[in-house]
Amino acid sequence: MTPEALQERIAAIAQQREALVRLSQQENLGTLQLDAKQALEEMDDLIAELSRTFPQP
């Protein structure tokens, strides 16, 4: 896989983050809201790690 392809995938993952943000802000989800918040934290960690490993120019 080329560095450009990896950067495209990282960007695609980062774009999907907004869906988790909206989901985590919904109050009527009960315990699913906690799962969404945990997934958001893990996604943020993943994006940060990928950005450190494959910095964009």
C-alpha positions in Angstrom: 0.0 0.0 0.0 1.4 3.4 -0.9 1.8 6.3 1.5 -0.9 8.2 -0.5 -3.4 5.4 -0.1 -2.7 5.3 3.6 -3.3 9.0 3.9 -6.6 8.7 2.0 -7.7 6.0 4.4 -6.8 8.1 7.4 -8.7 11.0 6.0 -11.7 8.7 5.4 -11.6 7.5 9.0 -11.4 11.1 10.3 -14.4 12.1 8.2 -16.5 9.4 9.9 -15.6 10.8 13.3 -18.5 13.3 13.0 -21.0 10.5 12.8 -19.8 9.3 16.2 -19.8 12.8 17.6 -23.5 13.2 16.7 -24.4 9.8 18.0 -22.6 10.4 21.3 -24.6 13.6 21.8 -28.0 11.9 21.6 -29.4 11.7 25.1 -32.0 9.0 24.4 -29.5 6.1 23.7 -28.9 5.0 27.3 -25.9 2.8 27.6 -25.3 2.9 23.8 -24.3 6.5 24.3 -21.4 5.3 26.5 -20.3 2.9 23.8 -20.4 5.8 21.2 -18.2 7.9 23.5 -15.8 5.1 24.0 -15.6 4.5 20.3 -15.0 8.2 19.8 -12.1 8.2 22.2 -10.6 5.1 20.6 -11.0 6.6 17.1 -9.3 9.8 18.3 -6.4 7.8 19.6 -6.1 5.9 16.4 -6.2 9.0 14.3 -3.5 10.6 16.4 -1.3 7.5 16.2 -1.8 7.2 12.5 -1.0 10.9 12.0 2.2 10.6 14.0 3.2 7.5 12.1 2.3 8.8 8.7 2.5 12.6 8.9 0.8 14.5 6.1 3.0 17.0 4.2 
